[in-house]
Amino acid sequence: MKFTCSHSSILSLNSGMKFCLHSKWWSFSSDVFIVVLFITTLLSFVSCEEAPLQPSSNIIPKTYREAEITVTTSGGDPKKEQNSYKIVGKFGVHSQVKEVSGIIVHAVTYNKENDHFGCKKYEFPVPTSGPWISLVARGECNFKDKIIWAQKANASAIVIYNNSSQKDLDVMNHDPLGFTSVLISKENGRTIVDSMDKGKQTVHMDIIPGEEKEGTMPNTISKTSVLFVSISFIVLMIISLAWLGFYYIQRFRYSHAKERLARRLACAAKKAIAKIPQKTIKSGDK
């Protein structure tokens, strides 16, 4: 009798300890999973918020001012006829919108003939008297850096020609720097450059503010940020699916283990009861 009771108690105690330990382990694992989930999500948001402002093909609507530009080319001989034509550009979002005139100077980096981005200190000859306009290519650095270097070189304005042949120009988005900045198409920029470099001509430019229109400007979300967020989301989904699969497998295993243990306990109880001596008592027995 005592043996049966203590055996059942031991089984019950072992069962309780087993499931208690499993419950604590499962609670700890769930906490770890929640922490990992929170950190991954936080990293995704931080990457998105701290992404560098870079030009992108994604565009959003924005109001801009047109720049009506008159380009005049002339050779070294003042007797020769001057050639003038008009092009259209776009002032930057925070550009000074005003009339500017001056000689065009094509920026070039020292010892790098094909570097016309204007991302470093101007070491090429610039006019010492009279207004002049810096002509630079888009790329290599942001618009703000290009404008700052043109300002330091005492340029009257900066004209940036696009680095792609897209029909619709973006609107430059940069910090307010109190300077006139204009973006023109790659085709118009190359035409001016060819006149200066190949034709050995002097190019004069007159910039006049045009109409205010609804246009487009570059999105500030970088491709690197989008890629990082996408990868983080995919990794997070894989971890979540794996965790759910593991959870249901463990739940299935332990539910079946619990049922088997309950059946064993019931069987043991029946055996214990069967071992108890039985005696039939009749009325009148003492």
Backbone bond lengths (Angstrom), bond angles and torsions (degrees), N, CA, C in turn:
res aa  C-N    CA-C-N  psi(-1)  N-CA   C-N-CA  omega(-1)  CA-C   N-CA-C  phi
1 M - - - 1.463 - - 1.525 111.08 -
2 K 1.301 115.50 -49.90 1.457 119.22 178.90 1.513 111.15 -63.53
3 F 1.322 115.78 -39.36 1.461 120.47 -178.41 1.526 110.73 -62.09
4 T 1.313 115.97 -42.26 1.466 120.31 -179.35 1.516 110.59 -64.28
5 C 1.293 116.57 -45.14 1.462 119.62 -178.63 1.522 111.02 -64.52
6 S 1.318 117.53 -44.95 1.461 119.91 -178.81 1.515 110.96 -67.85
7 H 1.325 118.37 -33.76 1.469 121.29 177.76 1.528 110.65 -64.63
8 S 1.329 116.36 -43.00 1.468 120.57 178.19 1.519 110.40 -65.17
9 S 1.329 114.67 -40.18 1.465 118.00 179.51 1.512 111.36 -63.39
10 I 1.339 115.48 -40.21 1.475 119.37 179.23 1.514 110.43 -63.76
11 L 1.344 116.70 -42.83 1.465 120.18 178.72 1.518 110.88 -61.75
12 S 1.330 115.27 -44.54 1.464 119.43 -179.72 1.520 110.47 -64.56
13 L 1.326 116.98 -41.30 1.458 121.18 179.67 1.517 111.24 -64.09
14 N 1.334 117.26 -45.54 1.468 120.95 178.30 1.518 111.12 -61.50
15 S 1.345 115.52 -41.75 1.465 119.37 179.33 1.515 111.25 -62.60
16 G 1.355 114.94 -45.58 1.457 118.53 -179.44 1.507 112.05 -62.94
17 M 1.334 117.29 -42.51 1.464 121.02 178.83 1.512 111.12 -63.68
18 K 1.333 115.12 -39.60 1.467 119.67 -177.92 1.523 110.83 -62.50
19 F 1.342 115.85 -48.93 1.461 118.98 -177.43 1.515 111.78 -75.36
20 C 1.310 117.63 -27.06 1.463 120.66 175.06 1.522 111.00 -66.38
21 L 1.342 115.27 -45.44 1.466 119.62 177.44 1.521 110.92 -62.91
22 H 1.331 116.43 -41.23 1.477 119.65 178.29 1.521 110.95 -62.24
23 S 1.337 116.52 -40.47 1.460 120.61 -179.94 1.522 111.17 -62.81
24 K 1.352 117.02 -42.71 1.465 120.34 178.59 1.523 111.13 -65.46
25 W 1.346 115.30 -41.97 1.477 118.69 179.17 1.518 110.86 -63.19
26 W 1.328 115.50 -40.67 1.468 119.13 -178.40 1.527 111.19 -67.52
27 S 1.340 116.45 -38.06 1.462 120.56 178.04 1.520 110.85 -63.89
28 F 1.345 117.44 -43.41 1.464 121.52 178.15 1.527 111.03 -62.77
29 S 1.326 117.56 -44.15 1.465 121.59 -179.51 1.521 110.98 -64.28
30 S 1.329 117.07 -38.50 1.460 120.95 178.23 1.520 110.67 -63.84
31 D 1.341 117.30 -40.75 1.465 120.98 177.57 1.522 111.08 -62.57
32 V 1.324 116.67 -42.73 1.471 120.84 178.49 1.520 110.44 -61.73
33 F 1.327 117.01 -42.83 1.460 121.06 -179.89 1.524 111.12 -63.29
34 I 1.326 117.24 -41.68 1.461 120.94 179.61 1.525 110.54 -63.69
35 V 1.335 117.58 -40.72 1.469 121.58 178.38 1.524 110.76 -63.02
36 V 1.339 117.06 -45.09 1.471 121.16 178.85 1.518 110.39 -62.15
37 L 1.326 117.21 -42.46 1.460 121.86 178.63 1.519 111.11 -61.58
38 F 1.331 117.36 -43.31 1.458 121.67 -179.51 1.526 111.48 -65.12
39 I 1.336 116.92 -44.14 1.467 121.08 -179.05 1.522 110.83 -63.93
40 T 1.332 117.48 -43.15 1.467 121.13 -179.85 1.519 111.00 -62.76
41 T 1.334 116.82 -44.19 1.461 120.83 178.97 1.521 110.87 -64.60
42 L 1.339 116.83 -41.63 1.461 121.30 179.37 1.517 111.45 -62.30
43 L 1.334 117.36 -42.53 1.461 121.09 178.32 1.518 111.19 -62.12
44 S 1.311 117.46 -37.41 1.458 121.35 179.20 1.519 110.52 -62.91
45 F 1.346 116.89 -45.57 1.449 120.50 -179.29 1.520 111.64 -68.27
46 V 1.335 117.25 -40.17 1.468 120.92 178.93 1.514 110.55 -62.61
47 S 1.326 117.25 -42.56 1.462 121.23 179.29 1.507 110.88 -61.79
48 C 1.335 115.40 -39.44 1.452 119.75 -178.58 1.518 110.98 -69.91
49 E 1.358 117.49 -40.67 1.445 120.89 -175.96 1.521 112.05 -74.60
50 E 1.338 118.12 -33.42 1.452 120.99 -175.26 1.521 112.37 -99.02
51 A 1.316 117.49 16.72 1.458 120.71 -179.71 1.516 109.91 -66.15
52 P 1.323 119.20 139.64 1.449 121.68 178.32 1.510 111.09 -67.60
53 L 1.327 116.02 147.45 1.451 120.23 179.53 1.520 108.88 -77.47
54 Q 1.297 116.40 109.12 1.447 121.37 -177.41 1.515 109.19 -128.58
55 P 1.338 118.66 149.67 1.443 120.09 175.33 1.510 110.29 -63.34
56 S 1.310 115.95 142.58 1.453 121.19 -179.16 1.504 109.41 -141.67
57 S 1.327 116.04 160.72 1.447 120.44 178.37 1.519 111.16 -75.82
58 N 1.345 118.40 -17.53 1.453 121.48 177.20 1.520 108.95 -74.26
59 I 1.331 117.85 135.61 1.444 120.81 -173.45 1.519 110.84 -130.40
60 I 1.319 115.92 152.53 1.449 121.62 176.31 1.526 107.97 -132.40
61 P 1.340 119.30 150.78 1.464 121.60 -177.74 1.525 111.87 -61.56
62 K 1.351 115.77 145.20 1.452 121.68 178.80 1.524 109.39 -161.32
63 T 1.339 115.41 142.23 1.460 119.51 176.54 1.522 109.77 -78.77
64 Y 1.328 116.65 141.54 1.458 120.49 179.87 1.524 109.49 -144.64
65 R 1.331 114.91 167.33 1.465 121.49 175.86 1.508 109.09 -110.53
66 E 1.322 114.67 132.72 1.465 119.61 175.38 1.522 110.12 -73.70
67 A 1.314 114.96 153.08 1.461 121.48 174.15 1.528 107.93 -119.21
68 E 1.323 115.84 115.31 1.470 120.60 177.09 1.527 107.97 -89.43
69 I 1.310 114.76 116.04 1.467 120.45 -170.85 1.525 110.26 -115.77
70 T 1.321 115.52 131.07 1.467 121.58 173.29 1.520 108.34 -108.68
71 V 1.319 115.63 121.09 1.464 121.61 -179.17 1.522 108.29 -106.17
72 T 1.318 115.96 125.92 1.463 121.29 -179.76 1.519 108.75 -121.46
73 T 1.323 116.03 123.32 1.469 121.22 178.87 1.518 109.37 -109.42
74 S 1.315 116.25 142.05 1.464 121.53 178.07 1.514 108.98 -148.85
75 G 1.333 115.74 148.17 1.458 120.29 179.73 1.517 110.92 -84.87
76 G 1.314 115.24 -172.33 1.455 120.15 -179.75 1.516 112.48 -70.72
77 D 1.326 117.28 -23.29 1.457 121.60 -178.84 1.523 109.26 -89.93
78 P 1.334 119.32 115.87 1.465 121.41 -178.30 1.522 113.03 -65.01
79 K 1.350 118.46 -18.09 1.457 121.31 -179.15 1.526 111.73 -75.98
80 K 1.326 115.77 -19.69 1.462 118.88 -178.67 1.529 110.48 -72.77
81 E 1.322 115.00 149.34 1.456 120.88 -177.96 1.534 110.52 -69.39
82 Q 1.303 115.45 138.30 1.454 120.55 178.07 1.526 110.05 -86.03
83 N 1.305 115.15 148.92 1.461 121.05 -179.52 1.522 108.86 -115.54
84 S 1.326 116.86 124.38 1.464 121.48 -178.84 1.525 110.45 -122.62
85 Y 1.299 115.62 144.77 1.472 120.67 174.63 1.528 108.09 -152.09
86 K 1.318 115.23 161.17 1.460 120.90 -175.45 1.530 111.03 -111.47
87 I 1.312 114.93 141.68 1.465 121.62 173.87 1.533 108.12 -133.82
88 V 1.314 115.78 168.38 1.467 120.79 -179.17 1.527 109.24 -123.61
89 G 1.314 115.91 135.21 1.460 121.59 175.86 1.520 110.65 -129.22
90 K 1.320 116.56 -168.53 1.466 121.96 179.98 1.528 109.98 -133.97
91 F 1.337 115.32 129.20 1.457 119.45 173.08 1.529 109.76 -69.06
92 G 1.335 115.91 149.84 1.456 119.63 175.67 1.524 111.27 -67.27
93 V 1.324 116.57 162.77 1.467 121.45 -178.00 1.527 111.12 -57.12
94 H 1.323 117.47 -43.55 1.467 122.03 -178.22 1.529 111.84 -110.19
95 S 1.303 116.44 24.69 1.468 120.58 179.91 1.525 110.39 -76.62
96 Q 1.329 115.94 152.12 1.455 120.29 167.84 1.523 107.94 -69.95
97 V 1.316 116.16 124.40 1.468 120.56 -179.19 1.527 107.64 -100.00
98 K 1.317 115.50 101.17 1.464 120.59 -179.49 1.523 109.30 -157.88
99 E 1.331 115.02 168.44 1.465 119.95 178.11 1.529 109.62 -76.28
100 V 1.321 114.08 134.10 1.464 120.56 178.86 1.524 108.32 -138.19
101 S 1.327 116.34 137.57 1.465 121.90 176.31 1.519 108.82 -134.00
102 G 1.320 115.02 148.77 1.450 118.51 177.55 1.514 112.30 170.09
103 I 1.319 115.14 172.17 1.464 121.82 177.66 1.529 108.85 -78.31
104 I 1.315 115.03 141.33 1.461 120.32 179.49 1.530 109.91 -84.36
105 V 1.340 116.04 132.89 1.462 122.43 174.40 1.527 107.67 -122.96
106 H 1.328 115.88 121.13 1.464 120.90 -179.01 1.527 109.19 -82.76
107 A 1.318 116.53 117.80 1.466 121.01 -177.88 1.525 110.93 -68.12
108 V 1.326 116.01 142.74 1.460 121.63 176.23 1.527 108.52 -147.77
109 T 1.320 116.46 139.75 1.461 121.14 179.25 1.522 109.90 -84.97
110 Y 1.313 116.35 139.53 1.460 121.92 -177.14 1.528 110.65 -59.21
111 N 1.328 115.94 132.47 1.477 124.45 -179.61 1.529 113.61 67.56
112 K 1.330 117.33 9.58 1.470 121.14 176.50 1.525 108.26 -132.91
113 E 1.325 115.57 95.23 1.459 120.16 -173.51 1.524 112.77 -64.97
114 N 1.320 117.60 -32.13 1.466 120.80 -175.85 1.527 113.41 -94.38
115 D 1.322 117.21 6.15 1.461 120.89 179.82 1.523 109.18 -97.52
116 H 1.317 115.10 99.82 1.468 120.89 -179.87 1.527 110.82 -117.27
117 F 1.332 116.51 30.16 1.461 120.26 -174.37 1.530 113.44 -85.17
118 G 1.324 117.85 -18.98 1.463 120.01 178.25 1.513 113.74 65.99
119 C 1.335 116.66 36.35 1.468 121.13 -177.41 1.523 112.63 -96.88
120 K 1.333 117.07 1.78 1.463 121.31 -179.66 1.527 109.56 -131.74
121 K 1.317 114.68 175.21 1.457 120.06 179.23 1.524 110.22 -59.36
122 Y 1.349 115.19 135.94 1.466 120.43 -179.19 1.531 109.54 -70.27
123 E 1.332 116.12 116.98 1.462 121.57 177.69 1.525 111.35 -114.01
124 F 1.327 116.44 5.92 1.465 120.76 178.48 1.536 108.93 -95.29
125 P 1.326 117.33 160.78 1.474 120.25 -178.48 1.527 111.77 -64.57
126 V 1.308 116.29 134.87 1.468 122.25 176.10 1.528 108.01 -128.72
127 P 1.339 117.81 154.84 1.470 119.98 179.30 1.525 111.67 -59.99
128 T 1.301 116.19 134.93 1.469 120.67 179.33 1.522 112.16 -90.08
129 S 1.328 116.31 -15.50 1.463 120.32 178.35 1.525 108.86 -138.19
130 G 1.300 115.84 145.56 1.456 120.64 -179.90 1.523 111.78 85.63
131 P 1.309 116.68 155.20 1.465 120.46 -179.27 1.527 112.10 -71.80
132 W 1.307 115.81 146.51 1.459 120.92 175.88 1.532 109.81 -146.34
133 I 1.307 115.16 156.56 1.467 121.95 -175.27 1.521 109.14 -120.91
134 S 1.319 115.82 130.38 1.469 120.80 179.66 1.527 109.81 -83.92
135 L 1.331 115.96 130.32 1.468 122.59 177.34 1.526 108.35 -110.28
136 V 1.326 117.40 117.79 1.466 121.70 -177.36 1.522 109.79 -131.28
137 A 1.335 114.98 160.05 1.467 121.22 177.29 1.526 109.75 -90.03
138 R 1.302 115.90 150.72 1.462 120.86 177.09 1.531 110.15 -77.41
139 G 1.331 116.88 142.61 1.459 121.00 176.89 1.517 112.96 121.55
140 E 1.344 115.91 173.73 1.470 125.56 177.54 1.530 113.43 72.08
141 C 1.319 118.75 -36.35 1.463 121.69 177.22 1.521 108.18 -149.03
142 N 1.313 116.42 172.79 1.464 118.56 -177.94 1.525 111.20 -80.80
143 F 1.334 115.35 170.23 1.464 120.99 -176.62 1.530 111.40 -63.09
144 K 1.314 116.33 -35.42 1.464 120.26 -178.16 1.525 111.28 -59.52
145 D 1.335 117.42 -45.44 1.468 120.89 -179.50 1.523 111.14 -63.12
146 K 1.318 116.79 -41.20 1.468 120.28 179.68 1.526 110.62 -61.32
147 I 1.343 115.20 -43.20 1.465 119.97 -178.50 1.525 110.86 -66.29
148 I 1.320 116.88 -41.85 1.472 120.46 -178.89 1.523 111.23 -61.28
149 W 1.342 117.36 -44.14 1.469 119.69 -179.76 1.526 111.40 -67.39
150 A 1.326 117.75 -34.65 1.470 120.40 176.43 1.528 110.29 -67.31
151 Q 1.319 117.40 -40.17 1.463 121.44 177.04 1.522 111.32 -60.91
152 K 1.339 115.65 -44.97 1.468 119.77 -178.41 1.525 111.96 -64.69
153 A 1.319 116.70 -25.37 1.471 120.45 178.95 1.523 111.98 -88.95
154 N 1.351 116.62 5.62 1.470 123.00 177.63 1.526 113.34 67.55
155 A 1.320 116.72 32.35 1.465 119.78 174.15 1.526 108.98 -74.92
156 S 1.331 116.24 153.59 1.468 120.92 178.89 1.523 111.53 -82.08
157 A 1.322 116.21 -26.12 1.469 121.82 179.79 1.520 108.08 -164.50
158 I 1.312 115.50 171.20 1.460 120.36 175.33 1.522 108.64 -130.22
159 V 1.323 115.36 134.41 1.466 122.05 176.22 1.523 107.11 -116.73
160 I 1.312 116.22 123.18 1.468 122.16 -177.93 1.520 108.75 -110.34
161 Y 1.339 116.64 123.68 1.469 118.44 176.49 1.522 109.65 -96.28
162 N 1.317 114.87 141.86 1.462 122.40 -171.48 1.526 111.50 -63.22
163 N 1.326 116.12 157.22 1.469 120.80 178.55 1.519 112.28 -103.32
164 S 1.323 117.08 6.61 1.466 121.28 175.16 1.520 108.93 -135.48
165 S 1.317 115.55 160.99 1.469 120.66 -175.11 1.526 112.70 -93.33
166 Q 1.315 118.03 26.63 1.462 120.40 179.82 1.524 110.61 -66.22
167 K 1.329 115.29 147.38 1.460 120.16 -176.37 1.527 111.44 -73.58
168 D 1.327 116.65 -46.69 1.463 120.66 -178.45 1.524 109.99 -89.69
169 L 1.323 115.60 120.81 1.460 120.33 179.86 1.525 110.73 -76.83
170 D 1.333 115.81 144.89 1.458 120.30 170.97 1.523 108.97 -74.96
171 V 1.322 115.26 166.69 1.458 120.91 172.71 1.523 107.48 -103.67
172 M 1.318 116.54 125.28 1.464 119.94 -177.96 1.528 111.12 -64.07
173 N 1.313 115.30 131.82 1.461 121.17 178.25 1.521 108.34 -115.67
174 H 1.312 116.72 112.70 1.467 121.24 -178.84 1.520 109.16 -148.69
175 D 1.307 116.49 169.34 1.464 120.83 -179.97 1.525 110.53 -67.11
176 P 1.332 117.42 150.27 1.470 119.86 175.44 1.527 110.49 -63.58
177 L 1.319 116.41 118.66 1.466 120.77 -176.73 1.527 112.28 -122.87
178 G 1.340 117.37 4.62 1.458 120.21 179.46 1.511 112.76 63.96
179 F 1.325 116.86 41.52 1.463 121.44 -175.53 1.525 108.54 -143.26
180 T 1.330 114.95 150.97 1.464 120.22 -179.62 1.521 109.83 -88.21
181 S 1.327 115.83 121.80 1.467 121.46 179.56 1.523 109.17 -131.21
182 V 1.329 115.40 135.13 1.468 121.58 -176.87 1.522 108.91 -134.54
183 L 1.326 115.60 140.36 1.465 121.51 176.12 1.521 108.86 -110.00
184 I 1.345 116.42 131.15 1.462 121.63 176.94 1.525 108.94 -122.80
185 S 1.315 116.34 170.48 1.463 120.51 -177.51 1.525 111.18 -72.96
186 K 1.308 115.09 160.72 1.462 120.86 178.41 1.523 110.45 -63.36
187 E 1.320 116.61 -39.85 1.468 120.95 -179.12 1.520 111.17 -61.97
188 N 1.332 117.36 -47.42 1.467 120.36 179.30 1.523 111.28 -65.66
189 G 1.322 116.34 -37.66 1.458 119.71 178.31 1.514 112.24 -63.72
190 R 1.339 116.85 -44.05 1.466 120.29 179.99 1.531 111.26 -66.88
191 T 1.333 117.13 -32.89 1.469 119.93 177.63 1.526 110.49 -63.54
192 I 1.327 116.43 -43.87 1.467 120.53 178.45 1.526 110.65 -65.48
193 V 1.320 116.41 -43.05 1.469 120.94 -179.88 1.521 110.81 -62.39
194 D 1.324 117.43 -43.19 1.471 120.52 179.08 1.518 111.35 -62.59
195 S 1.329 117.18 -37.86 1.468 120.19 178.32 1.520 111.08 -63.41
196 M 1.333 116.28 -36.39 1.461 120.27 -178.25 1.524 112.43 -80.33
197 D 1.345 116.35 -46.45 1.463 120.19 -173.03 1.522 112.66 -81.85
198 K 1.334 116.11 -44.89 1.466 119.71 -176.87 1.527 111.98 -89.33
199 G 1.338 115.73 -42.88 1.463 119.13 -177.73 1.504 113.91 -83.51
200 K 1.339 116.34 -8.46 1.469 121.38 -179.69 1.528 111.04 53.41
201 Q 1.325 115.20 41.47 1.453 120.33 -178.56 1.524 110.95 -106.95
202 T 1.331 114.02 155.32 1.460 120.20 173.77 1.523 108.27 -88.43
203 V 1.303 115.56 132.77 1.468 120.06 -177.60 1.523 108.90 -115.95
204 H 1.328 114.28 126.21 1.464 121.16 177.34 1.524 108.32 -112.06
205 M 1.323 116.39 142.14 1.461 120.19 -176.91 1.523 110.63 -129.85
206 D 1.322 115.31 135.61 1.465 122.80 174.17 1.529 108.13 -116.94
207 I 1.310 116.06 120.73 1.464 121.63 -179.25 1.524 109.07 -108.53
208 I 1.339 115.84 123.94 1.466 121.98 -179.88 1.530 108.72 -124.47
209 P 1.337 118.39 131.74 1.470 120.08 177.71 1.524 111.63 -61.04
210 G 1.317 115.91 136.00 1.459 121.47 179.47 1.520 111.45 -107.25
211 E 1.320 115.66 -150.18 1.458 121.42 -176.59 1.529 111.72 -77.26
212 E 1.326 114.23 156.84 1.463 120.34 173.42 1.521 108.33 -91.68
213 K 1.315 116.49 129.27 1.461 120.96 -174.58 1.521 111.18 -136.05
214 E 1.342 114.15 164.34 1.462 120.97 172.49 1.519 107.74 -87.10
215 G 1.305 116.08 127.19 1.464 118.51 -177.46 1.504 112.43 -141.40
216 T 1.318 115.15 -147.79 1.459 121.52 -177.66 1.511 109.59 -132.15
217 M 1.309 114.69 153.87 1.461 120.57 175.63 1.511 108.75 -140.74
218 P 1.325 118.06 156.85 1.467 119.70 -177.03 1.516 111.82 -64.57
219 N 1.300 115.71 142.53 1.461 120.98 172.51 1.519 108.71 -72.95
220 T 1.330 116.62 145.45 1.466 120.00 -175.39 1.526 113.55 -90.82
221 I 1.339 117.77 -1.62 1.459 119.86 179.18 1.522 109.06 -83.56
222 S 1.289 117.56 121.24 1.456 121.34 -177.37 1.520 111.54 -77.88
223 K 1.327 115.80 157.82 1.460 121.27 178.73 1.529 110.59 -66.35
224 T 1.346 116.16 -33.70 1.466 119.64 178.84 1.523 111.02 -62.79
225 S 1.338 115.92 -41.60 1.461 119.86 178.77 1.518 111.73 -63.84
226 V 1.337 116.09 -44.85 1.468 120.18 179.62 1.523 110.40 -61.78
227 L 1.344 116.47 -41.67 1.463 120.45 179.73 1.524 110.87 -63.66
228 F 1.338 116.56 -43.48 1.469 120.41 -179.44 1.525 110.97 -62.84
229 V 1.343 116.44 -44.64 1.464 120.24 -180.00 1.522 110.56 -64.13
230 S 1.338 116.84 -40.41 1.469 120.47 179.73 1.528 111.05 -63.22
231 I 1.342 115.71 -46.02 1.471 119.58 179.50 1.526 110.47 -63.74
232 S 1.336 116.68 -41.76 1.469 120.33 179.02 1.526 110.81 -61.27
233 F 1.329 116.03 -41.24 1.464 119.80 179.99 1.525 110.93 -65.39
234 I 1.337 116.56 -42.66 1.467 120.11 179.85 1.530 110.71 -63.69
235 V 1.345 115.91 -45.11 1.471 119.92 178.61 1.526 110.55 -61.36
236 L 1.329 115.44 -41.88 1.464 119.88 179.28 1.525 111.49 -62.59
237 M 1.328 117.04 -40.73 1.462 120.88 178.84 1.530 110.93 -65.39
238 I 1.340 116.47 -41.08 1.470 120.00 179.03 1.529 110.60 -63.20
239 I 1.354 116.02 -44.51 1.467 120.01 178.86 1.529 110.53 -62.28
240 S 1.335 116.30 -42.30 1.466 120.05 -178.97 1.521 111.49 -63.98
241 L 1.338 116.52 -45.07 1.466 119.88 179.48 1.528 111.26 -64.20
242 A 1.344 116.04 -42.23 1.468 119.56 178.46 1.528 110.77 -62.96
243 W 1.333 115.55 -40.86 1.462 119.18 179.86 1.529 111.58 -66.23
244 L 1.339 117.03 -40.93 1.461 119.93 177.98 1.529 111.09 -63.33
245 G 1.343 115.57 -42.68 1.462 119.42 177.63 1.518 111.51 -60.49
246 F 1.341 115.75 -45.20 1.465 120.45 178.79 1.528 111.03 -63.04
247 Y 1.332 115.91 -40.32 1.467 120.59 -178.72 1.525 111.33 -61.96
248 Y 1.346 116.69 -48.00 1.465 119.42 -177.57 1.535 112.24 -70.41
249 I 1.325 116.32 -33.03 1.471 118.80 175.56 1.525 110.20 -64.53
250 Q 1.346 116.37 -46.57 1.462 120.22 178.78 1.530 111.39 -63.47
251 R 1.322 115.53 -39.83 1.463 119.39 179.23 1.530 110.94 -63.69
252 F 1.334 115.60 -41.73 1.469 120.09 178.56 1.530 110.51 -63.83
253 R 1.341 116.47 -44.69 1.465 120.45 -178.95 1.524 111.63 -62.05
254 Y 1.325 116.97 -47.42 1.455 119.86 -176.03 1.525 112.40 -72.07
255 S 1.333 117.22 -31.76 1.470 118.17 175.96 1.525 110.91 -65.59
256 H 1.346 115.81 -40.30 1.463 119.08 177.12 1.530 111.19 -69.34
257 A 1.322 116.89 -37.40 1.469 119.91 177.58 1.525 110.55 -63.89
258 K 1.335 115.42 -39.06 1.462 119.36 178.84 1.530 111.20 -65.17
259 E 1.342 115.93 -40.62 1.470 119.61 178.29 1.531 111.03 -64.36
260 R 1.342 115.97 -43.38 1.467 119.00 179.06 1.524 111.03 -62.62
261 L 1.342 116.12 -41.20 1.457 119.85 178.90 1.530 111.27 -64.20
262 A 1.341 115.86 -40.18 1.471 119.33 178.51 1.522 110.90 -63.57
263 R 1.336 116.59 -39.75 1.466 119.68 178.24 1.531 110.90 -65.55
264 R 1.350 116.36 -40.39 1.460 119.33 179.00 1.526 111.13 -64.62
265 L 1.330 116.04 -40.95 1.464 119.65 178.50 1.525 111.50 -64.22
266 A 1.337 115.77 -41.08 1.473 119.11 178.59 1.527 110.81 -63.96
267 C 1.349 115.06 -41.42 1.468 119.92 178.59 1.525 110.79 -64.44
268 A 1.343 115.84 -42.65 1.467 119.91 178.88 1.520 111.01 -63.96
269 A 1.344 115.71 -38.10 1.470 119.42 178.71 1.521 111.21 -64.58
270 K 1.334 116.00 -40.98 1.464 119.63 178.60 1.528 111.00 -63.45
271 K 1.348 115.02 -42.34 1.467 118.51 179.23 1.522 111.14 -64.06
272 A 1.338 114.87 -40.37 1.468 118.50 179.70 1.519 111.14 -64.19
273 I 1.323 115.50 -41.44 1.473 119.25 178.67 1.523 110.71 -65.13
274 A 1.364 114.25 -37.55 1.474 118.01 -179.16 1.524 111.68 -65.64
275 K 1.360 116.49 -28.75 1.467 119.79 -179.11 1.525 112.81 -79.41
276 I 1.299 116.99 -12.90 1.469 119.24 179.80 1.531 108.85 -69.68
277 P 1.320 117.15 127.31 1.482 119.63 179.01 1.524 111.28 -57.80
278 Q 1.300 115.26 132.14 1.455 120.89 -179.90 1.535 110.27 -110.94
279 K 1.261 115.63 142.73 1.469 120.98 178.60 1.518 108.90 -142.30
280 T 1.315 114.07 132.31 1.461 119.24 178.99 1.513 108.96 -86.18
281 I 1.290 116.28 124.31 1.467 121.78 -178.55 1.520 109.18 -104.47
282 K 1.282 113.08 126.40 1.460 118.93 177.76 1.519 109.86 -103.54
283 S 1.276 114.18 158.75 1.470 118.25 178.57 1.529 109.82 -65.17
284 G 1.253 114.83 131.13 1.458 119.87 -178.93 1.516 113.07 101.04
285 D 1.381 116.36 -12.77 1.475 118.42 178.00 1.508 109.78 -72.94
286 K 1.316 113.74 149.16 1.458 119.50 177.48 1.514 110.31 -117.04
